[in-house]
Amino acid sequence: MSLRICILETDILRPELVDQYQGYGQMFQRLFSQQPIAAEFTVYNVMQGEYPSDDLTFDAYLVTGSKADSFGTDPWIQTLREYLLTRYERGDKLLGVCFGHQLLALLLGGKSERATQGWGVGTHNYKLAAKAPWMSPVREELTLLISHQDQVTALPENATVIASSDFCPFAAYHINDQVLCFQGHPEFIHDYSRALLDLRQEALGSQIYTKGVASLEQEHHGATVAEWMMRFVAHKPETV
């Protein structure tokens, strides 16, 4: 039986990217279709006020990346915060990527803010700091495509760090069997990352831009993270 995943889309792509990439919801669906656990997805763009009706149930709720700040005060962000807190209190499984990773940390007692390290772009390598039954296939290190200038700077009290680097100490975390979040973008592909770099070249500056472009020669483990996410959703903890 397929898992049912609600994708809460928190951005609208730049007009010049829409024709090729549609949106983050579509990018996640393409990614998850390539991993071995069957799942069905419904996308709701919460920036536009779209949410599932109360009679629908899902196995997990995934919060995508966004150009917005997780600590922003936009009305749609406040509505999303309230919605996610309700879902958390009901015991629903929550997944977060980039903006979603930061928002859930903030919502559950951690801290997210503009990073003193500056922009993170291109391909980034992390050390894995924890292991769990759903982290299959097993990896010794993790590499993901990234694009962020905000970071989680303090984790919720009950969170466990999964992946870290000197640049991004809290790059992935989980909270028991309920919350799983990644700063990096498993749904990105190299071409999309390059398009973002080109669009932001002036804002990034030549040094960060050039280094980011060069890093795209490296492969990434987006497919691995997608499988971890679905195994996390499907995982049933042992009861005593």
Secondary structure, 3 states (H helix, E strand, C coil): CCEEEEEEECCCCCHHHHHHHCCHHHHHHHHHCCCCCCEEEEEEEHHHCCCCCCCCCCCEEEECCCCCCCCCCCHHHHHHHHHHHHHHHCCCCEEEECHHHHHHHHHCCCEEEECCCCCEEEEEEEEECCCCCCCCCCCCEEEEEEEECEEEEECCCCCEEEEECCCCCCCEEEECCCEEEECCECCCCHHHHHHHHHHCHHHHCHHHHHHHHHHCCCCCCHHHHHHHHHHHHHCCCCCC
